[in-house]
Amino acid sequence: TKNPPHRPYTLLPMNSKGIILGEIILGFELEFSIDGSTLAVGGYDLVRDFGFVKVYDVRELFYVDCTVEKPEKIGNGFCDVNEPYYSEECGYDGGDCVLPVPVEGYDNCMVAEPAFIGNGFCYVDGVLPFSSEQCGFDGGDCPIPSPVEGYPNCLVSFPERIADGTCLDSLPYNSYECGFDGGDCLPPEFAQTFTL
């Protein structure tokens, strides 16, 4: 999937200079290398009376392959078990969620809460990974996804949820293929101009 038009890049810290943290570090500075692979953190420690620079590998600090509508939800202390937040690329919601476990009886179906599969309820309007072919469309609890009129590559369990006025911020609904939930998940200034 692609990021929404109003947020084309994964959010990373911007360069900043002159920030005082408490009264200990003066001139705190963040700088990326030209290719963006390393982040240098520097400053001056007033308590110890010396300057410092520490260099980090960006891939170890950020989920650079994680592209979501609301990056502030990653690592916020609350587990969001819906894709794309609950994915390897996003560190299983930045470590907020337990790692996925295999679901007995379904090859290649791995979810945080296996008890939700086949419990008689379609989990959260049929979002991934629960309502996937690998998980038997939530163990038979969710309708098999069908196409949405006007979005030829959008297959969801509940087509009526597309463009219903409420943003369903989970895949497959909030995706490029589904017009970011038929425009429900786009800011108003983009919702009226976005087309596939």
N, C-alpha and C positions, 0 to 999 in steps of 0.2 A: 504494500500500500504506500501511498504518498502522504506527505504532510499536507495539512490544509493550506490554501493559498496565503492566508494571513500569517502563517508561521512556517516558512520554508526551510528552516534549519533547526536542528536540535539545539536547545539553549545551553550555552556554556558561559562562564564568567567573562565579563568584558575587562579590558585593561583599565586599571584605576590607580591613581597615585594620590598620595597625601592623606590617606585615610588613617585616622588615629584609632587604634583598638585599645580601649581602656586608656591607660596612660603608660603602657608598657612598650608598644611597638609604634615607632614613628615612621612615616613615609612608606607604609605597607604597599607593595607593588606586585601586580600579576602581569606576566607577559608570556604570550605563546610564541613558540618558534615559528619561523616562516612557513614551514609545512604543516604546522598545527599539531605535531606529534608530541611535543613536550611543553610543559608549563613550568615557568620559573617563578618562584615565590621569594620575594626579597623584602628586606626591611632593616630597621635598626632597633635593637633591644636596649632600651634605656636602663633597665635594671642591671643588666650584665655589661653594658657599655661596649657593645660590639655589633657590627653589621652581619647579616647572614643572607645566603641565597640557597634555596633548596630546589632541585629540578625533579619533576615528576613525569612519568610516562602517562599521557592523557588517557590512553585506553584502560589504564588501571584505575583512574579516578572517576571517569564518567562512563555512562552507557552511550557511547558514540553511535551505535547502530539502533538505538531506541528512539523511534519517532512517534510521539504521541501528541494529542491535542493539548493536554494539560500536564506539562512536565513537573509542575509543583506537586502532583499527586504521587510521583515516584519517591519512595523513601519518606513518606510523611507520617509513618507510624500506623497506618491503616491498610490492611491487605485488600487489594482490588484483584479478585480472582478472574477478571475478564481480560481477554487479549485486547490490545497489545500490551497492557500493563503487566499482565501475568505471562511473561515470556522470558526466554533465556536472554534475548537482546536487552531487555529492561531489568535484568537481575531479579526476576520474580518480584516486581513492584519494589525494586530497590532494597530487597531484603525484608520487606514487610510481610511477605507470605512464606509459608513453608514450601519446600521444594515439591514438585509434582511427584506423584506415585502412580504406578500402573494400576489400572482398573481391571479386576479379574473378569475374564470373559470377553475382553475387547483388546485385540492386538493394537499396539501403538496408541492407546488412549491413556494419557497421563494427565491427571488433574490434582489440584490441592485437596479437594474434598470428594473422594471416591463415593461416599455415601449419597451424594447428590445425584449420581447416575442411576436412573431407573427407580427413583423413589416415588413416582407417581405425579411429579410436578415438573413442568418444563422450566429449567433454570433460567431466570431473568430474561424472558422473551426470546430464548433460543440463541444466546451468544456463544462465541467460541471460548474455550475449546469444548465445552459441554455439548453443544449442538453441532457436532461434526460427524462426518462419516465414520472416523476412527472410534468415536464414542457411541456409535449407534443412535445418533441424534438424541442424546441424553437418555440412552437406554430405552428408546421408544416413547419417551415422554414428550418430545417436541415434534411438531410436524416436519416432514422432509422439506428442506428449503425449496422455494419456488421463485421464479423471476419476478422482478418488480417492473411494472409498466413505466416506460421512460428511462429505465436504467438497465440496458440489456445484459450487463455483466454482473448485476446485483442479484444474488440468491440469498434469501433470508427465510426463516421459519414463519415470520409474521409480516408479510408485505404491507399490511395496513399501518404498521408502525413507522414506515418511511414517510417523511413530510407530514407528520401528524401534529406538529407544533411543539413537540417535546424532544430534546436531544437525547438519544439513546447512545451514550458515549462508550460504545463497545463495538468490537468487530463482530460480524461483518457490517453492521449498520453504519457506524461512523467510519466510512472508508471512501476512497476516491470512487470506486466502482458504484457505490450507493449514493453518490452525491453528498457525502457527509451527512447521512440521514436525511436526504432530500432537502438539504439546506438548514435543517434544524440545529445542526452543530456548528454552523458558521456564524460569525458576527453579522449583524443586520446589514452592514454596508457591503458584504460579499454575497449574502444569501440571494439577493435579487439578480446578481450579475453572473453567478457561477453556473456554467453548463458543461456537460460532458462533450 
